[in-house]
Amino acid sequence: MEAAGRIASPGSSGTSGLPDAPDLPDSSGPSPSLASSGSGSKRASKRAAWWGGVGLLAMIAWQIGVRLQGDATNAPLDNALERLLRDWIVWPRLAAGILVGASLGVAGALMQLITRNPLVSPDLLGITAGAQLGLILGTTLPAAMGLPLIMVGGVAAAGLTFAAAGGGLASPLRLTLAGVGIAQCLSALIALLLSLNDRAAMVVSLWNTGSLSQFGWRAMVPSLVLTPLALLGLLALARPLNLAPLGDAQMRSLGVSPPRLKVLVVGIGSVLTALAFQLAGPLGFIGLVAPNLLRLGLGVARPSTLLPLCAVWGAALTLFADNAASTMAEWSTWGNGVTVPLGVLSALLGSLAILVLLRIVPAAPATALTQTDGRSLRQWVSLMRFAAITVAATTLLIGVGVFHATGMDPLAYARALAAGDAQAWALADLRLPRLLVDAMAGACLALSGVILQTVTRNPLAGPEILGVSQSAALAVLLALVLMPDVLLAWRFPIAWGGAALALAIVVGLNLRHGLEPLRLTLTGFALSGAALALIGLLIAQFSTNVAQALIWMVGSSYGRDWGDVAAMLPWMATGMAACLLVARGMDLLQLGDGVAGSLGMPVARRRVLLVVLASFLVAVPVAVVGPVGFVGLLVPHGVRLLGFYRSRQRLWAAPLLGAALLVLADLLGHALMAPIDIPLGIATAALGTPCFLLLLARTHFRRGGAGA
């Protein structure tokens, strides 16, 4: 109870949705999916505690039995060696599983509570990327190997994200978007470092697969000290956490300061997540599944009850995944000894759990999004001015890129082209197709992001939200690793096959529920997690192509020619024309299914059409340049922040901004570290993320932090 007084601040400002984006949902109100219920809450909590305790004890017994019995039967050891084995391997591994699972379960519940979004995982604030950067520093700086650089990097990334979002005044939406932006920026830096260091690439690839294996207790000292302290600190915040689902306004009226609560919750959640990653690698799906399993499957919603139960269930789920991975490794006889690591198995099990929950939980009523009218002449004049500027800028950038590649005087080169000089045209062929491919890829990805954020009514949705981009990339990566000779000729059919499979799964599992937005998003999230887990397994197992696989996974337009331009152009034009035809329907969908249906729109059929169109737009650039991140998720928000709110305006502005962004990124990537050519995806994230964060900061400081 004293905690509420300690964080009370009567004059603190509230939070609302993202400024200058009236069509986004208001984040300050209570979230139905995260709010606590009164009736049946105690019964559900007791049932969850009973099953969680029994499950944890069973997993502990399984863990001990598997380790000790396996060691005793496989190799007869004397008592001293058996005791050494238990003290240095068995017991530390068991303790690591409990600590990691409890930390991730609690951190996931905290992040979902503070963002009011059940789709958020514990590494929301870029913690995974920060931990990877710390791991790379640990491999390149031998003097720092004794420091917990993975934990330090994760916490530092979280702090940077929290500061970029506006600190305690940041809205849940702004906090999540800043986390995505920082993660993209750090991931770009990491991918660049890994492309230059094969040893670090292998270390990070293996770390990404996750493992609870410990050699002694030394690495566990930070977790053994800090994790219990963080969990005890949450007990003092029981009352404020119970009030968090009510919304910022009601929290302030009850004497709780939302900014201070955010600082405490984000700090504790970040430390817990970083500690878990320090021990076992990125097992973020545990933190996503445990709270949703308790909330959706067992009906536990009160935060003060949910958090300790998440610790128990998270530990049980982690030990179950570890035991299952060990059992599968012993039974595995396929793939020349290829086994499924813990991180991959936990992601697959988490995806399966989400899909099962979606089958048994009834559909939730859809909510509407508010929007501004945006029909005034001033809005369209602004759009035309923006279009003229971006088209001119993109054309100028393409021209600069071609002239830069030739090393000639621009006027002399232009005269040579006009005269039909063969050498001048040959030089143009080396650079111009690549830049045109960049522009078309950026346009397609930006359009798909606008459509998906409208269809799912989720401002955090991007081309990856349905798992289409990851599935297409997985299909191409399989061909790259297993059949590199046929990849070039069959890349389009392979990418289309992966995208079509993902689309069929997502639509098929949600069709009977009318493609309800939350279900659609959860299904895509589960599918993308499974695809990324399999991608990580491929990269870790087939080490001969790690560098090439990493470059493919971040996206690259290197070596693209006129054949790629001719292949992409008709599909891009078709997709853009289709987008303009469905613009009115997108505006109606933002009003809610009830309003759209009353106006004569077949809601489910229209949503299927938009999902198909978005997947179509994603698969085209993936087949040519790979799964370039950032563009589809953040460009639509950049367009909103520039003042374009209606669907038709955004469908015009987003592809122009996306094309200009990718062309500029490719030029910078080609010139900054010449003769090294930085992959397109790395340069895009490095350029786009700071621009997006500047847009967030501009709106935050213009409003003086209020409502940020």
Secondary structure, 3 states (H helix, E strand, C coil): CHHHHHCCCCCCCCCCCCCCCCCCCCCCCCCCCCCCCCCCHHHHHHHHHHHHHHHHHHHHHHHHHHHHHHHHHHCCCCHHHHHHHHHHHHHHHHHHHHHHHHHHHHHHHHHHHHHCCCCCCHHHHCHHHHHHHHHHHHHHCHHHCCCCHHHHHHHHHHHHHHHHCCHHHCCHHHHHHHHHHHHHHHHHHHHHHHHHCHHHHHHHHHHHCCCCCCCCCHHHHHHHHHHHHHHHHHHCCHHHHHHHHHCHHHHHHCCCCHHHHHHHHHHHHHHHHHHHHHHHCCCHHHHHHHHHHHHHHCCCCCHHHHHHHHHHHHHHHHHHHHHHHHHHHHHCCCHHHCCCCHHHHHHHHHHHHHHHHHHHCCCCCCCCCCCCCCCCHHHHHHHHHHHHHHHHHHHHHHHHHHHHHHCCCHHHHHHHHHCCCHHHHHHHHHHHHHHHHHHHHHHHHHHHHHHHHHHCCCCCCCCCCCCHHHHHHHHHHHHHHHCCCCHHHHHHHHHHHHHHHHHHHHHHHHHHHCCCHHHHHHHHHHHHHHHHHHHHHHHHHCHHHHHHHHHHHHCCCCCCCHHHHHHHHHHHHHHHHHHHHCHHHHHHHCCCHHHHHHCCCCHHHHHHHHHHHHHHHHHHHHHHHCCCCCHHHHHHHHHHHCCCCCHHHHHHHHHHHHHHHHHHHHHHHHHCCCCCCCCHHHHHHHHHHHHHHHHHHHHHHHCCCCCC
